[in-house]
Amino acid sequence: ERGIILQPYDFWAAGPKVQEQEKLSEEIIKCINDNNYYKKERNTIRDIFYYHKDDKSSIRVWDSIDRLLSNL
């Protein structure tokens, strides 16, 4: 069994785990209707993985490219 590198899986994969198509449909509808569904868990994972939590990622990427090009 290969498994997943990050254990425990339920912590790192924030959100419902389903095994049947009907349950998948139900969970998708819950997510669409409730913006706070699993929000605490999603924010916990976000805070672990991401330093920046704003809308400026494109600017940061462009600034990095610009600096690299300026050094040529």
C-alpha positions as CSV (number, residue, x, y, z in Angstrom):
1,E,0.0,0.0,0.0
2,R,1.5,3.3,-1.0
3,G,-0.7,5.6,1.0
4,I,-0.3,9.4,1.2
5,I,2.8,11.1,2.4
6,L,1.0,13.5,4.8
7,Q,-0.5,11.6,7.6
8,P,-3.2,11.6,9.0
9,Y,-5.0,11.9,5.7
10,D,-8.2,13.2,7.3
11,F,-6.4,16.2,8.7
12,W,-4.5,17.1,5.5
13,A,-7.5,16.6,3.2
14,A,-9.9,19.1,4.8
15,G,-13.4,18.3,3.9
16,P,-15.9,15.4,3.7
17,K,-14.7,12.0,2.5
18,V,-17.3,10.2,0.4
19,Q,-17.5,6.7,-1.2
20,E,-20.7,6.9,-3.2
21,Q,-21.8,9.2,-6.0
22,E,-25.0,10.2,-4.1
23,K,-23.0,11.3,-1.1
24,L,-20.7,13.3,-3.4
25,S,-23.6,15.1,-4.8
26,E,-24.9,15.9,-1.3
27,E,-21.5,17.2,-0.2
28,I,-21.1,19.4,-3.2
29,I,-24.6,20.9,-2.6
30,K,-23.6,21.5,1.1
31,C,-20.4,23.3,0.0
32,I,-22.3,25.4,-2.5
33,N,-25.0,26.4,0.0
34,D,-22.7,27.1,3.0
35,N,-19.5,29.1,2.6
36,N,-18.5,28.2,6.2
37,Y,-18.7,24.4,5.6
38,Y,-15.4,23.0,6.8
39,K,-14.0,26.6,6.8
40,K,-12.1,26.1,10.1
41,E,-10.4,23.0,8.7
42,R,-9.6,24.7,5.3
43,N,-8.2,27.7,7.0
44,T,-6.0,25.6,9.2
45,I,-4.4,23.9,6.2
46,R,-4.2,27.2,4.3
47,D,-2.3,28.7,7.2
48,I,0.2,25.8,7.2
49,F,0.9,25.9,3.5
50,Y,0.6,29.5,2.5
51,Y,2.6,32.5,3.8
52,H,0.7,35.1,1.7
53,K,-3.1,35.2,2.0
54,D,-3.8,38.1,-0.3
55,D,-4.7,38.9,-3.9
56,K,-1.2,40.0,-4.9
57,S,0.3,36.8,-6.1
58,S,0.5,37.9,-9.8
59,I,2.3,41.1,-8.7
60,R,4.8,39.1,-6.7
61,V,5.4,36.7,-9.6
62,W,5.9,39.6,-12.0
63,D,8.3,41.4,-9.6
64,S,10.4,38.2,-9.4
65,I,10.5,37.9,-13.2
66,D,11.3,41.6,-13.6
67,R,14.2,41.3,-11.1
68,L,15.6,38.3,-12.9
69,L,15.4,40.1,-16.3
70,S,17.0,43.2,-14.8
71,N,20.0,41.1,-13.8
72,L,20.7,39.8,-17.3
